[in-house]
Amino acid sequence: MFGLSELAVILIVVIAVLCAKKLPELARSAGKSARILKAEARATKDEDDPAAPRVIPGETVPPGTDEPKGQGSRQ
């Protein structure tokens, strides 16, 4: 009588009708998750590049010195 694709379409329509109030929240959550995943993938890719310097906010390291200057350093 019904094939698998027809049942899938009916199921999607039923879920959309019954959960209409939650759909925007679910879509927003999925978008945030996708952005976080994308950012983490970029960070992982950047970590693999040994030529890229590691940046730590709030600290500066002048060339030729071993100690960072900035927050928390004693001068």
Predicted model as a PDB file, atoms N, CA, C, CB and O in Angstrom, pLDDT in the B-factor column:
MODEL        1                                                                  
ATOM      1  N   MET A   1       0.828  -1.183   0.000  1.00 68.00           N  
ATOM      2  CA  MET A   1       0.000   0.000   0.000  1.00 68.00           C  
ATOM      3  C   MET A   1       0.878   1.253   0.000  1.00 68.00           C  
ATOM      4  CB  MET A   1      -0.945  -0.006   1.210  1.00 68.00           C  
ATOM      5  O   MET A   1       0.841   2.023  -0.960  1.00 68.00           O  
ATOM      6  N   PHE A   2       1.660   1.473   1.048  1.00 74.00           N  
ATOM      7  CA  PHE A   2       2.567   2.606   1.094  1.00 74.00           C  
ATOM      8  C   PHE A   2       4.004   2.090   1.022  1.00 74.00           C  
ATOM      9  CB  PHE A   2       2.339   3.452   2.381  1.00 74.00           C  
ATOM     10  O   PHE A   2       4.349   1.047   1.577  1.00 74.00           O  
ATOM     11  N   GLY A   3       4.811   2.855   0.325  1.00 86.00           N  
ATOM     12  CA  GLY A   3       6.229   2.516   0.271  1.00 86.00           C  
ATOM     13  C   GLY A   3       6.974   3.211   1.394  1.00 86.00           C  
ATOM     14  O   GLY A   3       6.393   3.969   2.172  1.00 86.00           O  
ATOM     15  N   LEU A   4       8.237   2.948   1.463  1.00 88.00           N  
ATOM     16  CA  LEU A   4       9.060   3.529   2.526  1.00 88.00           C  
ATOM     17  C   LEU A   4       9.165   5.050   2.393  1.00 88.00           C  
ATOM     18  CB  LEU A   4      10.458   2.908   2.508  1.00 88.00           C  
ATOM     19  O   LEU A   4       9.141   5.757   3.401  1.00 88.00           O  
ATOM     20  N   SER A   5       9.279   5.553   1.184  1.00 90.00           N  
ATOM     21  CA  SER A   5       9.405   7.004   1.003  1.00 90.00           C  
ATOM     22  C   SER A   5       8.116   7.734   1.384  1.00 90.00           C  
ATOM     23  CB  SER A   5       9.774   7.325  -0.450  1.00 90.00           C  
ATOM     24  O   SER A   5       8.166   8.829   1.944  1.00 90.00           O  
ATOM     25  N   GLU A   6       6.969   7.133   1.083  1.00 93.00           N  
ATOM     26  CA  GLU A   6       5.703   7.770   1.460  1.00 93.00           C  
ATOM     27  C   GLU A   6       5.538   7.819   2.971  1.00 93.00           C  
ATOM     28  CB  GLU A   6       4.523   7.026   0.832  1.00 93.00           C  
ATOM     29  O   GLU A   6       5.066   8.817   3.515  1.00 93.00           O  
ATOM     30  N   LEU A   7       5.926   6.745   3.648  1.00 91.00           N  
ATOM     31  CA  LEU A   7       5.839   6.724   5.104  1.00 91.00           C  
ATOM     32  C   LEU A   7       6.788   7.746   5.724  1.00 91.00           C  
ATOM     33  CB  LEU A   7       6.152   5.322   5.636  1.00 91.00           C  
ATOM     34  O   LEU A   7       6.456   8.373   6.731  1.00 91.00           O  
ATOM     35  N   ALA A   8       7.966   7.915   5.128  1.00 92.00           N  
ATOM     36  CA  ALA A   8       8.915   8.893   5.630  1.00 92.00           C  
ATOM     37  C   ALA A   8       8.348  10.307   5.501  1.00 92.00           C  
ATOM     38  CB  ALA A   8      10.249   8.779   4.880  1.00 92.00           C  
ATOM     39  O   ALA A   8       8.483  11.111   6.424  1.00 92.00           O  
ATOM     40  N   VAL A   9       7.723  10.616   4.382  1.00 93.00           N  
ATOM     41  CA  VAL A   9       7.130  11.943   4.171  1.00 93.00           C  
ATOM     42  C   VAL A   9       6.000  12.175   5.172  1.00 93.00           C  
ATOM     43  CB  VAL A   9       6.602  12.087   2.717  1.00 93.00           C  
ATOM     44  O   VAL A   9       5.904  13.255   5.756  1.00 93.00           O  
ATOM     45  N   ILE A  10       5.155  11.184   5.372  1.00 93.00           N  
ATOM     46  CA  ILE A  10       4.054  11.317   6.328  1.00 93.00           C  
ATOM     47  C   ILE A  10       4.601  11.518   7.738  1.00 93.00           C  
ATOM     48  CB  ILE A  10       3.135  10.073   6.280  1.00 93.00           C  
ATOM     49  O   ILE A  10       4.083  12.343   8.490  1.00 93.00           O  
ATOM     50  N   LEU A  11       5.630  10.782   8.097  1.00 91.00           N  
ATOM     51  CA  LEU A  11       6.230  10.924   9.415  1.00 91.00           C  
ATOM     52  C   LEU A  11       6.814  12.319   9.614  1.00 91.00           C  
ATOM     53  CB  LEU A  11       7.309   9.871   9.618  1.00 91.00           C  
ATOM     54  O   LEU A  11       6.657  12.906  10.684  1.00 91.00           O  
ATOM     55  N   ILE A  12       7.482  12.850   8.604  1.00 90.00           N  
ATOM     56  CA  ILE A  12       8.046  14.201   8.693  1.00 90.00           C  
ATOM     57  C   ILE A  12       6.943  15.236   8.859  1.00 90.00           C  
ATOM     58  CB  ILE A  12       8.885  14.521   7.446  1.00 90.00           C  
ATOM     59  O   ILE A  12       7.081  16.162   9.659  1.00 90.00           O  
ATOM     60  N   VAL A  13       5.863  15.094   8.125  1.00 90.00           N  
ATOM     61  CA  VAL A  13       4.743  16.040   8.231  1.00 90.00           C  
ATOM     62  C   VAL A  13       4.113  15.967   9.617  1.00 90.00           C  
ATOM     63  CB  VAL A  13       3.678  15.751   7.147  1.00 90.00           C  
ATOM     64  O   VAL A  13       3.795  17.006  10.196  1.00 90.00           O  
ATOM     65  N   VAL A  14       3.928  14.784  10.157  1.00 89.00           N  
ATOM     66  CA  VAL A  14       3.331  14.624  11.483  1.00 89.00           C  
ATOM     67  C   VAL A  14       4.239  15.250  12.543  1.00 89.00           C  
ATOM     68  CB  VAL A  14       3.083  13.124  11.796  1.00 89.00           C  
ATOM     69  O   VAL A  14       3.760  15.941  13.442  1.00 89.00           O  
ATOM     70  N   ILE A  15       5.532  15.012  12.441  1.00 85.00           N  
ATOM     71  CA  ILE A  15       6.465  15.606  13.402  1.00 85.00           C  
ATOM     72  C   ILE A  15       6.436  17.126  13.301  1.00 85.00           C  
ATOM     73  CB  ILE A  15       7.897  15.083  13.165  1.00 85.00           C  
ATOM     74  O   ILE A  15       6.458  17.814  14.322  1.00 85.00           O  
ATOM     75  N   ALA A  16       6.387  17.661  12.078  1.00 83.00           N  
ATOM     76  CA  ALA A  16       6.355  19.113  11.891  1.00 83.00           C  
ATOM     77  C   ALA A  16       5.088  19.716  12.494  1.00 83.00           C  
ATOM     78  CB  ALA A  16       6.445  19.462  10.397  1.00 83.00           C  
ATOM     79  O   ALA A  16       5.140  20.798  13.079  1.00 83.00           O  
ATOM     80  N   VAL A  17       3.968  19.041  12.360  1.00 86.00           N  
ATOM     81  CA  VAL A  17       2.709  19.566  12.888  1.00 86.00           C  
ATOM     82  C   VAL A  17       2.684  19.495  14.411  1.00 86.00           C  
ATOM     83  CB  VAL A  17       1.518  18.793  12.305  1.00 86.00           C  
ATOM     84  O   VAL A  17       2.260  20.444  15.070  1.00 86.00           O  
ATOM     85  N   LEU A  18       3.134  18.382  14.971  1.00 84.00           N  
ATOM     86  CA  LEU A  18       3.063  18.199  16.415  1.00 84.00           C  
ATOM     87  C   LEU A  18       4.128  18.998  17.167  1.00 84.00           C  
ATOM     88  CB  LEU A  18       3.199  16.735  16.749  1.00 84.00           C  
ATOM     89  O   LEU A  18       3.914  19.383  18.316  1.00 84.00           O  
ATOM     90  N   CYS A  19       5.250  19.245  16.540  1.00 83.00           N  
ATOM     91  CA  CYS A  19       6.365  19.922  17.215  1.00 83.00           C  
ATOM     92  C   CYS A  19       6.637  21.302  16.638  1.00 83.00           C  
ATOM     93  CB  CYS A  19       7.621  19.080  17.123  1.00 83.00           C  
ATOM     94  O   CYS A  19       7.779  21.759  16.676  1.00 83.00           O  
ATOM     95  N   ALA A  20       5.642  21.969  16.115  1.00 82.00           N  
ATOM     96  CA  ALA A  20       5.833  23.250  15.441  1.00 82.00           C  
ATOM     97  C   ALA A  20       6.413  24.308  16.378  1.00 82.00           C  
ATOM     98  CB  ALA A  20       4.514  23.736  14.867  1.00 82.00           C  
ATOM     99  O   ALA A  20       7.172  25.168  15.930  1.00 82.00           O  
ATOM    100  N   LYS A  21       6.078  24.268  17.649  1.00 83.00           N  
ATOM    101  CA  LYS A  21       6.567  25.268  18.597  1.00 83.00           C  
ATOM    102  C   LYS A  21       8.047  25.087  18.894  1.00 83.00           C  
ATOM    103  CB  LYS A  21       5.772  25.202  19.889  1.00 83.00           C  
ATOM    104  O   LYS A  21       8.744  26.062  19.174  1.00 83.00           O  
ATOM    105  N   LYS A  22       8.530  23.872  18.839  1.00 84.00           N  
ATOM    106  CA  LYS A  22       9.927  23.591  19.184  1.00 84.00           C  
ATOM    107  C   LYS A  22      10.861  23.657  17.984  1.00 84.00           C  
ATOM    108  CB  LYS A  22      10.032  22.232  19.824  1.00 84.00           C  
ATOM    109  O   LYS A  22      12.077  23.691  18.171  1.00 84.00           O  
ATOM    110  N   LEU A  23      10.349  23.675  16.772  1.00 81.00           N  
ATOM    111  CA  LEU A  23      11.207  23.636  15.586  1.00 81.00           C  
ATOM    112  C   LEU A  23      12.175  24.809  15.487  1.00 81.00           C  
ATOM    113  CB  LEU A  23      10.358  23.599  14.359  1.00 81.00           C  
ATOM    114  O   LEU A  23      13.345  24.575  15.186  1.00 81.00           O  
ATOM    115  N   PRO A  24      11.765  26.061  15.721  1.00 85.00           N  
ATOM    116  CA  PRO A  24      12.749  27.161  15.650  1.00 85.00           C  
ATOM    117  C   PRO A  24      13.891  26.998  16.653  1.00 85.00           C  
ATOM    118  CB  PRO A  24      12.055  28.496  15.893  1.00 85.00           C  
ATOM    119  O   PRO A  24      15.049  27.275  16.340  1.00 85.00           O  
ATOM    120  N   GLU A  25      13.552  26.549  17.855  1.00 88.00           N  
ATOM    121  CA  GLU A  25      14.573  26.337  18.879  1.00 88.00           C  
ATOM    122  C   GLU A  25      15.524  25.213  18.460  1.00 88.00           C  
ATOM    123  CB  GLU A  25      13.915  26.008  20.239  1.00 88.00           C  
ATOM    124  O   GLU A  25      16.735  25.323  18.652  1.00 88.00           O  
ATOM    125  N   LEU A  26      14.986  24.137  17.891  1.00 85.00           N  
ATOM    126  CA  LEU A  26      15.822  23.030  17.433  1.00 85.00           C  
ATOM    127  C   LEU A  26      16.724  23.461  16.279  1.00 85.00           C  
ATOM    128  CB  LEU A  26      14.950  21.846  17.004  1.00 85.00           C  
ATOM    129  O   LEU A  26      17.890  23.071  16.224  1.00 85.00           O  
ATOM    130  N   ALA A  27      16.196  24.257  15.368  1.00 87.00           N  
ATOM    131  CA  ALA A  27      16.993  24.732  14.230  1.00 87.00           C  
ATOM    132  C   ALA A  27      18.110  25.657  14.717  1.00 87.00           C  
ATOM    133  CB  ALA A  27      16.093  25.468  13.201  1.00 87.00           C  
ATOM    134  O   ALA A  27      19.235  25.579  14.226  1.00 87.00           O  
ATOM    135  N   ARG A  28      17.808  26.527  15.673  1.00 92.00           N  
ATOM    136  CA  ARG A  28      18.805  27.432  16.234  1.00 92.00           C  
ATOM    137  C   ARG A  28      19.908  26.632  16.932  1.00 92.00           C  
ATOM    138  CB  ARG A  28      18.146  28.423  17.222  1.00 92.00           C  
ATOM    139  O   ARG A  28      21.091  26.942  16.787  1.00 92.00           O  
ATOM    140  N   SER A  29      19.523  25.620  17.678  1.00 92.00           N  
ATOM    141  CA  SER A  29      20.491  24.772  18.370  1.00 92.00           C  
ATOM    142  C   SER A  29      21.364  24.012  17.373  1.00 92.00           C  
ATOM    143  CB  SER A  29      19.771  23.787  19.299  1.00 92.00           C  
ATOM    144  O   SER A  29      22.568  23.871  17.584  1.00 92.00           O  
ATOM    145  N   ALA A  30      20.765  23.527  16.297  1.00 91.00           N  
ATOM    146  CA  ALA A  30      21.537  22.819  15.270  1.00 91.00           C  
ATOM    147  C   ALA A  30      22.522  23.767  14.591  1.00 91.00           C  
ATOM    148  CB  ALA A  30      20.596  22.190  14.221  1.00 91.00           C  
ATOM    149  O   ALA A  30      23.645  23.367  14.283  1.00 91.00           O  
ATOM    150  N   GLY A  31      22.122  25.010  14.356  1.00 93.00           N  
ATOM    151  CA  GLY A  31      23.006  26.001  13.753  1.00 93.00           C  
ATOM    152  C   GLY A  31      24.186  26.327  14.655  1.00 93.00           C  
ATOM    153  O   GLY A  31      25.318  26.434  14.183  1.00 93.00           O  
ATOM    154  N   LYS A  32      23.930  26.487  15.953  1.00 94.00           N  
ATOM    155  CA  LYS A  32      25.020  26.752  16.899  1.00 94.00           C  
ATOM    156  C   LYS A  32      25.986  25.575  16.943  1.00 94.00           C  
ATOM    157  CB  LYS A  32      24.463  27.034  18.308  1.00 94.00           C  
ATOM    158  O   LYS A  32      27.203  25.760  16.970  1.00 94.00           O  
ATOM    159  N   SER A  33      25.439  24.378  16.950  1.00 93.00           N  
ATOM    160  CA  SER A  33      26.290  23.187  16.978  1.00 93.00           C  
ATOM    161  C   SER A  33      27.153  23.100  15.728  1.00 93.00           C  
ATOM    162  CB  SER A  33      25.438  21.924  17.113  1.00 93.00           C  
ATOM    163  O   SER A  33      28.326  22.735  15.804  1.00 93.00           O  
ATOM    164  N   ALA A  34      26.580  23.434  14.585  1.00 93.00           N  
ATOM    165  CA  ALA A  34      27.341  23.397  13.333  1.00 93.00           C  
ATOM    166  C   ALA A  34      28.462  24.436  13.350  1.00 93.00           C  
ATOM    167  CB  ALA A  34      26.408  23.641  12.128  1.00 93.00           C  
ATOM    168  O   ALA A  34      29.570  24.153  12.892  1.00 93.00           O  
ATOM    169  N   ARG A  35      28.188  25.639  13.875  1.00 93.00           N  
ATOM    170  CA  ARG A  35      29.222  26.668  13.961  1.00 93.00           C  
ATOM    171  C   ARG A  35      30.350  26.249  14.898  1.00 93.00           C  
ATOM    172  CB  ARG A  35      28.618  27.987  14.431  1.00 93.00           C  
ATOM    173  O   ARG A  35      31.523  26.466  14.595  1.00 93.00           O  
ATOM    174  N   ILE A  36      30.000  25.652  16.032  1.00 92.00           N  
ATOM    175  CA  ILE A  36      31.013  25.198  16.981  1.00 92.00           C  
ATOM    176  C   ILE A  36      31.865  24.105  16.358  1.00 92.00           C  
ATOM    177  CB  ILE A  36      30.359  24.692  18.277  1.00 92.00           C  
ATOM    178  O   ILE A  36      33.089  24.114  16.493  1.00 92.00           O  
ATOM    179  N   LEU A  37      31.224  23.168  15.677  1.00 92.00           N  
ATOM    180  CA  LEU A  37      31.953  22.088  15.025  1.00 92.00           C  
ATOM    181  C   LEU A  37      32.904  22.621  13.964  1.00 92.00           C  
ATOM    182  CB  LEU A  37      30.982  21.097  14.404  1.00 92.00           C  
ATOM    183  O   LEU A  37      34.037  22.155  13.841  1.00 92.00           O  
ATOM    184  N   LYS A  38      32.435  23.597  13.201  1.00 92.00           N  
ATOM    185  CA  LYS A  38      33.272  24.203  12.157  1.00 92.00           C  
ATOM    186  C   LYS A  38      34.479  24.921  12.768  1.00 92.00           C  
ATOM    187  CB  LYS A  38      32.442  25.190  11.309  1.00 92.00           C  
ATOM    188  O   LYS A  38      35.594  24.809  12.260  1.00 92.00           O  
ATOM    189  N   ALA A  39      34.251  25.656  13.855  1.00 90.00           N  
ATOM    190  CA  ALA A  39      35.341  26.368  14.521  1.00 90.00           C  
ATOM    191  C   ALA A  39      36.359  25.388  15.101  1.00 90.00           C  
ATOM    192  CB  ALA A  39      34.788  27.276  15.630  1.00 90.00           C  
ATOM    193  O   ALA A  39      37.565  25.622  15.014  1.00 90.00           O  
ATOM    194  N   GLU A  40      35.887  24.306  15.686  1.00 89.00           N  
ATOM    195  CA  GLU A  40      36.794  23.306  16.238  1.00 89.00           C  
ATOM    196  C   GLU A  40      37.596  22.619  15.143  1.00 89.00           C  
ATOM    197  CB  GLU A  40      36.016  22.273  17.039  1.00 89.00           C  
ATOM    198  O   GLU A  40      38.773  22.313  15.334  1.00 89.00           O  
ATOM    199  N   ALA A  41      36.971  22.375  14.002  1.00 87.00           N  
ATOM    200  CA  ALA A  41      37.681  21.765  12.880  1.00 87.00           C  
ATOM    201  C   ALA A  41      38.776  22.695  12.377  1.00 87.00           C  
ATOM    202  CB  ALA A  41      36.704  21.423  11.741  1.00 87.00           C  
ATOM    203  O   ALA A  41      39.875  22.244  12.057  1.00 87.00           O  
ATOM    204  N   ARG A  42      38.483  23.995  12.304  1.00 86.00           N  
ATOM    205  CA  ARG A  42      39.505  24.966  11.899  1.00 86.00           C  
ATOM    206  C   ARG A  42      40.640  25.020  12.916  1.00 86.00           C  
ATOM    207  CB  ARG A  42      38.882  26.363  11.729  1.00 86.00           C  
ATOM    208  O   ARG A  42      41.810  25.088  12.538  1.00 86.00           O  
ATOM    209  N   ALA A  43      40.302  24.990  14.205  1.00 84.00           N  
ATOM    210  CA  ALA A  43      41.328  25.034  15.250  1.00 84.00           C  
ATOM    211  C   ALA A  43      42.221  23.805  15.175  1.00 84.00           C  
ATOM    212  CB  ALA A  43      40.680  25.136  16.642  1.00 84.00           C  
ATOM    213  O   ALA A  43      43.436  23.907  15.350  1.00 84.00           O  
ATOM    214  N   THR A  44      41.639  22.666  14.922  1.00 82.00           N  
ATOM    215  CA  THR A  44      42.421  21.443  14.788  1.00 82.00           C  
ATOM    216  C   THR A  44      43.332  21.517  13.582  1.00 82.00           C  
ATOM    217  CB  THR A  44      41.507  20.230  14.681  1.00 82.00           C  
ATOM    218  O   THR A  44      44.484  21.086  13.639  1.00 82.00           O  
ATOM    219  N   LYS A  45      42.824  22.060  12.496  1.00 77.00           N  
ATOM    220  CA  LYS A  45      43.628  22.207  11.292  1.00 77.00           C  
ATOM    221  C   LYS A  45      44.777  23.181  11.541  1.00 77.00           C  
ATOM    222  CB  LYS A  45      42.758  22.688  10.116  1.00 77.00           C  
ATOM    223  O   LYS A  45      45.893  22.951  11.077  1.00 77.00           O  
ATOM    224  N   ASP A  46      44.513  24.270  12.272  1.00 69.00           N  
ATOM    225  CA  ASP A  46      45.546  25.253  12.583  1.00 69.00           C  
ATOM    226  C   ASP A  46      46.611  24.680  13.522  1.00 69.00           C  
ATOM    227  CB  ASP A  46      44.916  26.494  13.207  1.00 69.00           C  
ATOM    228  O   ASP A  46      47.779  25.057  13.428  1.00 69.00           O  
ATOM    229  N   GLU A  47      46.226  23.780  14.421  1.00 68.00           N  
ATOM    230  CA  GLU A  47      47.182  23.160  15.329  1.00 68.00           C  
ATOM    231  C   GLU A  47      48.161  22.282  14.560  1.00 68.00           C  
ATOM    232  CB  GLU A  47      46.454  22.335  16.395  1.00 68.00           C  
ATOM    233  O   GLU A  47      49.311  22.127  14.973  1.00 68.00           O  
ATOM    234  N   ASP A  48      47.723  21.720  13.469  1.00 65.00           N  
ATOM    235  CA  ASP A  48      48.581  20.856  12.670  1.00 65.00           C  
ATOM    236  C   ASP A  48      49.663  21.641  11.937  1.00 65.00           C  
ATOM    237  CB  ASP A  48      47.750  20.077  11.676  1.00 65.00           C  
ATOM    238  O   ASP A  48      50.658  21.058  11.505  1.00 65.00           O  
ATOM    239  N   ASP A  49      49.487  22.948  11.789  1.00 61.00           N  
ATOM    240  CA  ASP A  49      50.445  23.789  11.087  1.00 61.00           C  
ATOM    241  C   ASP A  49      51.524  24.254  12.064  1.00 61.00           C  
ATOM    242  CB  ASP A  49      49.736  25.003  10.429  1.00 61.00           C  
ATOM    243  O   ASP A  49      51.255  25.131  12.885  1.00 61.00           O  
ATOM    244  N   PRO A  50      52.741  23.695  12.005  1.00 62.00           N  
ATOM    245  CA  PRO A  50      53.766  24.058  12.985  1.00 62.00           C  
ATOM    246  C   PRO A  50      54.326  25.462  12.791  1.00 62.00           C  
ATOM    247  CB  PRO A  50      54.889  23.069  12.927  1.00 62.00           C  
ATOM    248  O   PRO A  50      54.940  26.003  13.711  1.00 62.00           O  
ATOM    249  N   ALA A  51      54.133  26.065  11.627  1.00 63.00           N  
ATOM    250  CA  ALA A  51      54.668  27.402  11.371  1.00 63.00           C  
ATOM    251  C   ALA A  51      53.817  28.491  12.014  1.00 63.00           C  
ATOM    252  CB  ALA A  51      54.769  27.645   9.875  1.00 63.00           C  
ATOM    253  O   ALA A  51      54.292  29.609  12.214  1.00 63.00           O  
ATOM    254  N   ALA A  52      52.569  28.178  12.339  1.00 60.00           N  
ATOM    255  CA  ALA A  52      51.677  29.178  12.913  1.00 60.00           C  
ATOM    256  C   ALA A  52      52.003  29.373  14.394  1.00 60.00           C  
ATOM    257  CB  ALA A  52      50.196  28.760  12.730  1.00 60.00           C  
ATOM    258  O   ALA A  52      52.112  28.393  15.131  1.00 60.00           O  
ATOM    259  N   PRO A  53      52.162  30.620  14.840  1.00 63.00           N  
ATOM    260  CA  PRO A  53      52.458  30.862  16.254  1.00 63.00           C  
ATOM    261  C   PRO A  53      51.225  30.634  17.119  1.00 63.00           C  
ATOM    262  CB  PRO A  53      52.981  32.288  16.455  1.00 63.00           C  
ATOM    263  O   PRO A  53      50.096  30.840  16.675  1.00 63.00           O  
ATOM    264  N   ARG A  54      51.451  30.213  18.338  1.00 65.00           N  
ATOM    265  CA  ARG A  54      50.352  30.019  19.284  1.00 65.00           C  
ATOM    266  C   ARG A  54      50.080  31.353  19.952  1.00 65.00           C  
ATOM    267  CB  ARG A  54      50.685  28.910  20.345  1.00 65.00           C  
ATOM    268  O   ARG A  54      50.998  31.970  20.492  1.00 65.00           O  
ATOM    269  N   VAL A  55      48.838  31.808  19.926  1.00 64.00           N  
ATOM    270  CA  VAL A  55      48.481  33.114  20.470  1.00 64.00           C  
ATOM    271  C   VAL A  55      47.721  32.915  21.770  1.00 64.00           C  
ATOM    272  CB  VAL A  55      47.636  33.934  19.456  1.00 64.00           C  
ATOM    273  O   VAL A  55      46.727  32.189  21.822  1.00 64.00           O  
ATOM    274  N   ILE A  56      48.207  33.576  22.828  1.00 62.00           N  
ATOM    275  CA  ILE A  56      47.543  33.552  24.118  1.00 62.00           C  
ATOM    276  C   ILE A  56      47.122  34.976  24.430  1.00 62.00           C  
ATOM    277  CB  ILE A  56      48.467  32.963  25.238  1.00 62.00           C  
ATOM    278  O   ILE A  56      47.984  35.843  24.580  1.00 62.00           O  
ATOM    279  N   PRO A  57      45.816  35.251  24.535  1.00 71.00           N  
ATOM    280  CA  PRO A  57      45.362  36.612  24.797  1.00 71.00           C  
ATOM    281  C   PRO A  57      45.933  37.147  26.111  1.00 71.00           C  
ATOM    282  CB  PRO A  57      43.834  36.662  24.829  1.00 71.00           C  
ATOM    283  O   PRO A  57      45.959  36.441  27.119  1.00 71.00           O  
ATOM    284  N   GLY A  58      46.390  38.398  26.088  1.00 70.00           N  
ATOM    285  CA  GLY A  58      46.868  39.050  27.292  1.00 70.00           C  
ATOM    286  C   GLY A  58      48.359  38.931  27.512  1.00 70.00           C  
ATOM    287  O   GLY A  58      48.883  39.513  28.462  1.00 70.00           O  
ATOM    288  N   GLU A  59      49.050  38.206  26.677  1.00 64.00           N  
ATOM    289  CA  GLU A  59      50.487  38.059  26.843  1.00 64.00           C  
ATOM    290  C   GLU A  59      51.201  38.464  25.564  1.00 64.00           C  
ATOM    291  CB  GLU A  59      50.846  36.615  27.228  1.00 64.00           C  
ATOM    292  O   GLU A  59      50.717  38.218  24.459  1.00 64.00           O  
ATOM    293  N   THR A  60      52.356  39.088  25.730  1.00 69.00           N  
ATOM    294  CA  THR A  60      53.195  39.405  24.580  1.00 69.00           C  
ATOM    295  C   THR A  60      54.584  38.869  24.844  1.00 69.00           C  
ATOM    296  CB  THR A  60      53.232  40.934  24.303  1.00 69.00           C  
ATOM    297  O   THR A  60      55.086  38.954  25.964  1.00 69.00           O  
ATOM    298  N   VAL A  61      55.201  38.323  23.829  1.00 69.00           N  
ATOM    299  CA  VAL A  61      56.549  37.792  23.959  1.00 69.00           C  
ATOM    300  C   VAL A  61      57.420  38.505  22.945  1.00 69.00           C  
ATOM    301  CB  VAL A  61      56.584  36.243  23.751  1.00 69.00           C  
ATOM    302  O   VAL A  61      57.342  38.226  21.748  1.00 69.00           O  
ATOM    303  N   PRO A  62      58.260  39.434  23.421  1.00 73.00           N  
ATOM    304  CA  PRO A  62      59.159  40.112  22.497  1.00 73.00           C  
ATOM    305  C   PRO A  62      60.174  39.113  21.935  1.00 73.00           C  
ATOM    306  CB  PRO A  62      59.880  41.290  23.200  1.00 73.00           C  
ATOM    307  O   PRO A  62      60.539  38.156  22.618  1.00 73.00           O  
ATOM    308  N   PRO A  63      60.628  39.323  20.711  1.00 76.00           N  
ATOM    309  CA  PRO A  63      61.603  38.410  20.119  1.00 76.00           C  
ATOM    310  C   PRO A  63      62.888  38.374  20.947  1.00 76.00           C  
ATOM    311  CB  PRO A  63      61.916  38.824  18.672  1.00 76.00           C  
ATOM    312  O   PRO A  63      63.381  39.410  21.392  1.00 76.00           O  
ATOM    313  N   GLY A  64      63.412  37.186  21.143  1.00 74.00           N  
ATOM    314  CA  GLY A  64      64.667  37.030  21.854  1.00 74.00           C  
ATOM    315  C   GLY A  64      64.534  36.898  23.357  1.00 74.00           C  
ATOM    316  O   GLY A  64      65.551  36.806  24.045  1.00 74.00           O  
ATOM    317  N   THR A  65      63.315  36.885  23.902  1.00 70.00           N  
ATOM    318  CA  THR A  65      63.127  36.706  25.343  1.00 70.00           C  
ATOM    319  C   THR A  65      62.301  35.460  25.584  1.00 70.00           C  
ATOM    320  CB  THR A  65      62.446  37.945  25.982  1.00 70.00           C  
ATOM    321  O   THR A  65      61.556  35.008  24.714  1.00 70.00           O  
ATOM    322  N   ASP A  66      62.447  34.911  26.784  1.00 65.00           N  
ATOM    323  CA  ASP A  66      61.708  33.702  27.119  1.00 65.00           C  
ATOM    324  C   ASP A  66      60.486  33.979  27.978  1.00 65.00           C  
ATOM    325  CB  ASP A  66      62.607  32.733  27.825  1.00 65.00           C  
ATOM    326  O   ASP A  66      59.582  33.147  28.055  1.00 65.00           O  
ATOM    327  N   GLU A  67      60.447  35.149  28.629  1.00 60.00           N  
ATOM    328  CA  GLU A  67      59.342  35.447  29.523  1.00 60.00           C  
ATOM    329  C   GLU A  67      58.323  36.339  28.867  1.00 60.00           C  
ATOM    330  CB  GLU A  67      59.845  36.087  30.783  1.00 60.00           C  
ATOM    331  O   GLU A  67      58.684  37.331  28.234  1.00 60.00           O  
ATOM    332  N   PRO A  68      57.022  35.999  29.008  1.00 55.00           N  
ATOM    333  CA  PRO A  68      55.986  36.864  28.454  1.00 55.00           C  
ATOM    334  C   PRO A  68      55.806  38.108  29.305  1.00 55.00           C  
ATOM    335  CB  PRO A  68      54.665  36.112  28.340  1.00 55.00           C  
ATOM    336  O   PRO A  68      56.002  38.080  30.520  1.00 55.00           O  
ATOM    337  N   LYS A  69      55.432  39.197  28.654  1.00 59.00           N  
ATOM    338  CA  LYS A  69      55.092  40.423  29.352  1.00 59.00           C  
ATOM    339  C   LYS A  69      53.596  40.625  29.209  1.00 59.00           C  
ATOM    340  CB  LYS A  69      55.892  41.648  28.798  1.00 59.00           C  
ATOM    341  O   LYS A  69      53.013  40.308  28.172  1.00 59.00           O  
ATOM    342  N   GLY A  70      52.990  41.145  30.234  1.00 55.00           N  
ATOM    343  CA  GLY A  70      51.559  41.393  30.164  1.00 55.00           C  
ATOM    344  C   GLY A  70      50.921  41.109  31.495  1.00 55.00           C  
ATOM    345  O   GLY A  70      51.509  41.396  32.538  1.00 55.00           O  
ATOM    346  N   GLN A  71      49.746  40.557  31.483  1.00 54.00           N  
ATOM    347  CA  GLN A  71      49.004  40.313  32.691  1.00 54.00           C  
ATOM    348  C   GLN A  71      49.727  39.293  33.564  1.00 54.00           C  
ATOM    349  CB  GLN A  71      47.597  39.840  32.361  1.00 54.00           C  
ATOM    350  O   GLN A  71      50.136  38.234  33.088  1.00 54.00           O  
ATOM    351  N   GLY A  72      49.877  39.616  34.817  1.00 53.00           N  
ATOM    352  CA  GLY A  72      50.419  38.685  35.767  1.00 53.00           C  
ATOM    353  C   GLY A  72      51.928  38.616  35.810  1.00 53.00           C  
ATOM    354  O   GLY A  72      52.466  37.886  36.643  1.00 53.00           O  
ATOM    355  N   SER A  73      52.635  39.327  34.970  1.00 49.00           N  
ATOM    356  CA  SER A  73      54.093  39.277  35.005  1.00 49.00           C  
ATOM    357  C   SER A  73      54.609  40.347  35.963  1.00 49.00           C  
ATOM    358  CB  SER A  73      54.693  39.473  33.582  1.00 49.00           C  
ATOM    359  O   SER A  73      54.013  41.415  36.101  1.00 49.00           O  
ATOM    360  N   ARG A  74      55.715  40.044  36.614  1.00 51.00           N  
ATOM    361  CA  ARG A  74      56.302  40.995  37.554  1.00 51.00           C  
ATOM    362  C   ARG A  74      57.433  41.734  36.849  1.00 51.00           C  
ATOM    363  CB  ARG A  74      56.819  40.276  38.842  1.00 51.00           C  
ATOM    364  O   ARG A  74      58.310  41.118  36.242  1.00 51.00           O  
ATOM    365  N   GLN A  75      57.400  43.052  36.936  1.00 48.00           N  
ATOM    366  CA  GLN A  75      58.407  43.848  36.235  1.00 48.00           C  
ATOM    367  C   GLN A  75      59.224  44.655  37.202  1.00 48.00           C  
ATOM    368  CB  GLN A  75      57.759  44.766  35.220  1.00 48.00           C  
ATOM    369  O   GLN A  75      60.123  45.388  36.789  1.00 48.00           O  
TER     370      GLN A  75                                                      
ENDMDL                                                                          
END                                                                             
